[in-house]
Amino acid sequence: MTTPPPPEVPEDWPRPEPSELEDARRVATEALSDDTARPATERLAGHYDPARRGAGTTFLELPPVAPSTITAADLHALTVLNAPVGALITRRLLSDSAIRAGIDEALAGLPTDADLAAADRSTFEAMEALAQAIHAGCCDPWVAAPNPWVTSAKLCTRKRPRLFPVRDRVVCKGLGLYGTPLRRYGTRRVDWQVFAFLIGEPDILHRLDELTEQVQTTHRVRCDAVPLRVLDVALWTWLPRA
């Protein structure tokens, strides 16, 4: 299978290696398969069943959904992905006018219908601007070297789910993008390119559509309407925790 070229990104950004793209595609294909001891259909149905404990569609759909600014509902949504924010960060994100202005400006630069599979250089630059603004807001000024990368990544996903994958240690490590000799700590700029590659693969997109329909038909359970988010769930429920 031919690996397409990576997406157009700013010239100074690091690039994923071809081997990283192939490894990520292999892992994603495994995570989306029903030919395993833990079939993807069963895992997705369990996660999205509203009568069970999975985050389900609540993370993206918890109202109000306000695309242009950060709200208390966004912070509540983080809790369903095990990323609660404390009192100080809550105040920074909801009450600090300078932080909010920076985030609102960055959100205005990213259309709500923008899709990672079609992202170009300007899209990635706008994504980086939002990621930086949200990360700054999530930083605790009382901590010497704060790096709330998981929380800020999940908040970016809540605001623009078609662009930002949920980046955490489980998924990034499982895809070979974190804790490896090449990517000891990882970087969102590489992660985004790898996810853009995955979500742009016709076979993966077709399988995501197929799984969503199977879960609905077989289990009467509705998955997220955003394929990138369904891919996130398939990976997270498949990959080992240690």
C-alpha positions in Angstrom: 0.0 0.0 0.0 1.4 3.4 -1.0 1.9 6.0 1.7 0.7 9.4 0.5 2.8 12.5 1.2 2.2 14.2 4.5 0.0 17.3 4.5 1.4 20.8 3.8 2.6 22.3 7.1 4.8 25.3 8.1 8.3 24.8 6.9 9.9 24.7 10.4 7.6 22.0 11.7 9.0 18.5 12.3 7.7 15.8 10.0 6.6 12.2 10.8 8.8 9.5 9.4 7.3 7.2 6.8 7.7 4.4 9.2 5.7 6.3 11.8 2.8 6.7 9.4 2.8 3.0 8.5 3.0 2.0 12.1 0.1 4.3 12.9 -2.0 2.9 10.0 -1.3 -0.6 11.2 -2.4 0.2 14.8 -5.5 2.1 13.6 -6.5 -0.8 11.3 -6.2 -3.2 14.2 -8.2 -1.0 16.5 -11.0 -0.8 13.9 -11.2 -4.5 13.3 -13.9 -6.9 14.4 -11.5 -9.9 13.8 -10.0 -9.8 17.3 -10.8 -11.0 20.8 -12.2 -7.5 21.5 -14.1 -6.5 18.4 -14.3 -2.8 17.5 -18.1 -3.0 17.2 -18.5 -4.3 20.8 -16.0 -1.8 22.2 -17.7 1.2 20.5 -21.1 0.0 21.6 -19.9 -0.3 25.2 -18.4 3.1 25.1 -21.3 4.9 23.5 -24.1 3.1 25.4 -25.7 5.9 27.4 -26.7 3.4 30.1 -23.0 2.6 30.8 -20.1 4.6 32.1 -18.3 5.6 28.9 -18.1 9.2 27.9 -20.2 8.4 24.8 -21.4 11.4 22.9 -21.6 13.5 26.1 -18.1 14.9 25.6 -18.9 16.7 22.3 -22.7 17.2 22.8 -23.0 18.4 26.4 -25.0 21.7 26.0 -24.5 24.4 25.5 -22.1 23.9 22.6 -20.6 27.3 21.9 -18.1 27.3 19.1 -16.9 30.8 19.6 -15.8 30.9 23.2 -15.0 28.7 26.3 -18.0 28.0 28.6 -18.5 26.2 31.9 -20.1 23.3 29.8 -16.7 22.9 28.1 -15.0 22.4 31.4 -17.7 20.0 32.6 -17.2 18.0 29.4 -13.6 17.6 30.2 -14.5 15.7 33.3 -16.1 12.9 31.3 -12.7 12.3 29.7 -11.0 12.3 33.1 -9.5 15.7 32.7 -11.1 17.9 35.3 -9.7 21.4 35.9 -9.2 23.0 39.3 -10.6 26.2 40.7 -7.7 28.4 39.5 -7.7 27.1 35.9 -11.5 27.4 35.9 -11.2 31.1 36.8 -8.5 31.6 34.2 -10.5 30.1 31.4 -13.9 31.6 32.3 -13.0 35.0 34.0 -9.6 36.2 32.8 -10.3 38.7 30.1 -6.9 38.5 28.5 -6.9 34.7 28.3 -10.4 34.6 27.0 -9.7 37.2 24.3 -6.7 35.2 23.1 -8.8 32.0 22.9 -11.8 33.7 21.3 -9.5 35.3 18.6 -7.9 31.9 17.9 -11.4 30.2 17.7 -12.5 32.9 15.2 -9.6 31.8 12.9 -10.9 28.2 12.7 -14.2 27.6 10.9 -16.3 25.0 12.7 -16.6 22.9 9.5 -12.8 22.7 8.9 -11.7 19.1 8.7 -8.3 17.7 9.6 -8.2 15.5 6.4 -8.2 18.6 4.3 -6.0 20.8 6.5 -3.3 22.9 4.8 -0.6 25.2 6.1 -2.9 28.0 7.1 -5.2 25.5 8.9 -2.3 24.0 10.8 -1.1 27.5 11.7 -4.5 28.4 13.0 -4.7 25.1 15.0 -1.3 26.0 16.6 -2.6 29.4 17.5 -5.6 27.9 19.3 -3.5 25.2 21.0 -1.1 27.8 22.3 -3.9 30.0 23.6 -5.7 27.2 25.4 -2.5 25.6 26.7 -1.6 29.0 28.2 -5.0 29.3 29.9 -4.6 25.8 31.3 -1.2 26.5 32.9 -1.1 26.9 36.6 1.1 30.0 37.3 2.0 28.5 40.7 3.7 25.5 39.1 7.3 25.8 38.1 7.1 24.2 34.7 3.4 23.4 33.9 2.6 21.3 30.9 -1.1 20.5 30.9 -0.9 19.1 27.4 -3.5 16.4 27.8 -6.1 18.7 29.3 -5.5 21.5 26.7 -5.6 18.9 23.9 -9.0 17.6 25.0 -10.3 21.2 25.3 -9.2 21.9 21.8 -11.1 18.7 20.7 -14.2 19.9 22.4 -14.1 23.2 20.6 -13.1 21.9 17.1 -13.7 18.1 17.0 -13.2 17.8 13.3 -9.7 19.2 13.6 -8.2 18.1 16.9 -7.7 14.5 17.9 -7.8 13.6 21.6 -4.2 13.4 22.4 -3.2 11.6 25.6 -0.5 9.2 26.7 -2.5 6.1 25.9 -3.2 7.0 22.3 0.1 8.8 21.5 2.2 6.0 23.0 0.1 3.3 21.3 0.6 5.0 17.9 4.4 5.2 18.5 4.3 9.0 18.9 5.3 9.2 22.5 7.9 7.5 24.7 10.0 6.2 21.8 13.6 6.8 20.9 12.5 9.0 18.1 9.6 10.8 19.9 10.6 10.7 23.6 8.1 13.3 24.6 6.1 13.7 21.4 4.8 16.9 19.8 1.3 17.9 18.8 2.7 19.1 15.4 3.7 15.6 14.5 0.6 14.1 16.1 -1.7 16.2 14.0 0.0 15.2 10.8 -0.3 11.5 11.6 -4.0 11.9 12.5 -4.5 13.9 9.3 -2.9 11.0 7.4 -5.1 8.4 9.1 -8.4 10.3 8.8 -7.6 10.9 5.1 -7.2 7.3 4.3 -10.2 6.0 2.3 -10.1 2.6 3.9 -10.1 4.0 7.4 -12.9 6.4 6.7 -15.0 3.7 5.1 -14.4 1.4 8.1 -15.4 4.2 10.5 -18.6 4.7 8.6 -19.3 1.0 8.6 -18.6 0.7 12.3 -20.9 3.6 13.1 -23.7 2.0 11.2 -23.1 -1.5 12.7 -23.2 -0.1 16.2 -26.5 1.7 15.5 -28.1 -1.3 13.7 -26.9 -4.1 16.0 -26.9 -2.3 19.4 -29.2 0.6 18.9 -26.4 2.9 20.1 -25.5 6.2 18.4 -21.8 7.0 18.0 -20.4 10.5 17.6 -21.1 12.1 14.2 -17.5 13.1 13.8 -15.3 10.3 12.3 -12.1 11.6 14.0 -13.7 11.3 17.4 -14.9 7.7 16.6 -11.3 6.9 15.6 -10.2 8.4 18.9 -12.6 6.1 20.8 -11.6 3.0 18.8 -7.9 3.6 19.5 -8.4 4.4 23.2 -10.5 1.4 23.9 -8.1 -0.9 22.0 -4.6 0.2 23.2 -3.1 -1.0 26.5 -3.0 1.3 29.5 0.5 0.5 30.6 
